[in-house]
Amino acid sequence: MDFDKIIKELKNNLINVTKEIFFEFKNEGKKDMEAFLKSSENKLKKWTELLKKGDLTIDDFEWLVKSQKDLLIMNALYQTGTSKIKLGHFKNKVIKTIIKTIVTIVL
């Protein structure tokens, strides 16, 4: 399994989600996504390997990824004046995108 390829695909998908929701602030969103992926990369790699080996169920994997939601700090987007509600919805979409991307590639 080439985890670098998975991270690259995740970055592309998350940047697309950011552009879709925050087109006018896509650069700020990109910075936030890259910071989150960098801080979560080791955990995501470990969980992805466990999922691939069958040591984690999809439900377990989803729960673990969702547990990272609080680490998804939107500093750059928050500074643009974006509401906390919109950022919360965006965080949910980011988490769903991460889960969908990894599950699709791995399974």
C-alpha positions as CSV (number, residue, x, y, z in Angstrom):
1,M,0.0,0.0,0.0
2,D,1.4,3.3,-1.1
3,F,0.3,5.7,1.7
4,D,1.9,8.7,0.0
5,K,-0.5,8.1,-2.9
6,I,-3.4,8.0,-0.5
7,I,-2.3,11.3,1.2
8,K,-1.9,12.9,-2.3
9,E,-5.5,11.8,-3.2
10,L,-6.8,13.0,0.2
11,K,-5.2,16.4,-0.4
12,N,-6.7,16.7,-3.8
13,N,-10.2,15.7,-2.6
14,L,-10.0,18.0,0.4
15,I,-8.9,21.0,-1.7
16,N,-11.8,20.3,-4.0
17,V,-14.2,20.3,-1.1
18,T,-12.7,23.5,0.2
19,K,-13.0,25.2,-3.2
20,E,-16.7,24.0,-3.4
21,I,-17.6,25.5,0.0
22,F,-15.1,28.4,0.4
23,F,-14.2,29.4,-3.2
24,E,-13.3,32.9,-2.2
25,F,-11.1,31.6,0.6
26,K,-9.6,28.5,-1.1
27,N,-6.0,29.4,-0.2
28,E,-6.9,29.7,3.5
29,G,-8.8,26.4,3.4
30,K,-5.8,24.7,1.6
31,K,-3.5,25.9,4.4
32,D,-5.9,24.5,7.1
33,M,-6.3,21.1,5.2
34,E,-2.5,20.7,4.8
35,A,-1.9,21.5,8.5
36,F,-4.6,19.0,9.6
37,L,-3.2,16.2,7.3
38,K,0.3,16.8,8.5
39,S,-0.8,16.6,12.2
40,S,-2.9,13.5,11.6
41,E,-0.8,11.7,9.0
42,N,0.8,9.1,11.3
43,K,-2.6,8.2,12.9
44,L,-4.3,8.0,9.5
45,K,-1.5,5.8,8.2
46,K,-1.7,3.4,11.1
47,W,-5.5,3.2,10.9
48,T,-5.4,2.7,7.2
49,E,-2.9,-0.2,7.5
50,L,-5.1,-1.8,10.2
51,L,-8.2,-1.4,8.0
52,K,-6.4,-2.9,5.0
53,K,-5.3,-5.9,7.1
54,G,-8.8,-6.4,8.4
55,D,-7.8,-5.6,12.0
56,L,-10.3,-2.7,12.0
57,T,-13.9,-2.7,10.7
58,I,-15.1,0.2,8.6
59,D,-17.2,1.4,11.6
60,D,-14.1,1.3,13.9
61,F,-12.1,3.2,11.2
62,E,-14.9,5.8,10.9
63,W,-15.0,6.3,14.7
64,L,-11.3,6.8,14.9
65,V,-11.3,9.4,12.0
66,K,-14.2,11.2,13.5
67,S,-12.3,11.4,16.8
68,Q,-9.9,13.7,15.0
69,K,-12.5,16.3,14.3
70,D,-11.5,18.4,17.2
71,L,-8.0,18.6,15.8
72,L,-9.3,20.0,12.6
73,I,-8.7,23.6,13.5
74,M,-9.7,26.1,10.9
75,N,-7.4,29.0,11.9
76,A,-7.0,30.5,8.4
77,L,-10.7,30.2,7.6
78,Y,-11.8,31.4,11.0
79,Q,-9.8,34.5,10.5
80,T,-11.7,35.3,7.3
81,G,-14.8,35.8,9.5
82,T,-16.5,32.6,8.5
83,S,-19.2,31.6,11.0
84,K,-18.6,28.7,13.5
85,I,-21.7,27.0,12.2
86,K,-20.4,27.0,8.6
87,L,-17.0,25.8,9.8
88,G,-18.7,23.0,11.7
89,H,-20.5,21.8,8.6
90,F,-17.3,22.0,6.7
91,K,-15.4,19.9,9.3
92,N,-18.1,17.2,9.0
93,K,-17.7,17.2,5.2
94,V,-13.9,17.0,5.6
95,I,-14.2,14.0,7.9
96,K,-16.6,12.3,5.5
97,T,-14.3,12.9,2.6
98,I,-11.3,11.4,4.4
99,I,-13.3,8.3,5.3
100,K,-14.8,7.9,1.8
101,T,-11.4,8.4,0.1
102,I,-9.5,6.0,2.2
103,V,-12.2,3.3,2.3
104,T,-12.5,3.5,-1.5
105,I,-8.8,3.2,-2.1
106,V,-8.1,0.5,0.5
107,L,-11.1,-1.8,0.2
